Amino acid sequence: MLMRTIGILAMLFAASQIGCTKPNAMSDLSASSITIRKMSLPDKIKILPFTRPKSFDRDAIPDGIEVAVQTVDAMGDPVKAWGSFRFELYRLREASNDPRGERLHDWEQPLATIRDQRGFWDRVTQTYRFQLEWGGAPLKPNDHYVLDVTYQPPDDADRVFAEPFVFEFEPDVDGIRSAADTTSRL
């Protein structure tokens, strides 16, 4: 009977020790804060098919490229990005392992303030929209181009690269001509 009582007490003691041992929540949080931070930053960039040359004023002549970008975290969910984006536009190099030919334009866009976020973030689609003006010579119609997008976090962590986006510049020539005719008549 004494042995049986000692056995029951030993089991109760062991069970109480298992229930009382908890991991130190603060040390677990501290140890995983790097992981949490990394999981909240963009892990992947997707250049969406809405990306195209576009007029940014009321005429039909394209002024640049509107780039639609979705940034997603490690779980594949849309997430806001703080840091900067770099955009590079190349002429398409046909039949090559590297599709990037001559570099035509490059742009840098910081996302460092709340004003930046409000200016570029689309809440409905959970994407960023950037209007990149050519500034120099426009693209040649009916040519193919490659757009590269790179995201740089603010703390010089690893950059994130989008897959190169290939598109053909097919302007609405008739619309441009009629807009030019209307303007010349005024």
Sequence and secondary structure as in RCSB ss.txt:
>XXXX:A:sequence
MLMRTIGILAMLFAASQIGCTKPNAMSDLSASSITIRKMSLPDKIKILPFTRPKSFDRDAIPDGIEVAVQTVDAM
GDPVKAWGSFRFELYRLREASNDPRGERLHDWEQPLATIRDQRGFWDRVTQTYRFQLEWGGAPLKPNDHYVLDVT
YQPPDDADRVFAEPFVFEFEPDVDGIRSAADTTSRL
>XXXX:A:secstr
 HHHHHHHHHHHHHHHHHHH    HHHHHHHHHHHHHHHHS  EEEE TT EEE SSSSSS  EEEEEEEEE TT
S B    EEEEEEEEEE SSSSS EEEEEEEEEEEE SHHHHHHHEETTTTEEEEEEE  SS   TT EEEEEEE
EE TT    EE   EEEE    HHHHHHHHHHHHH 
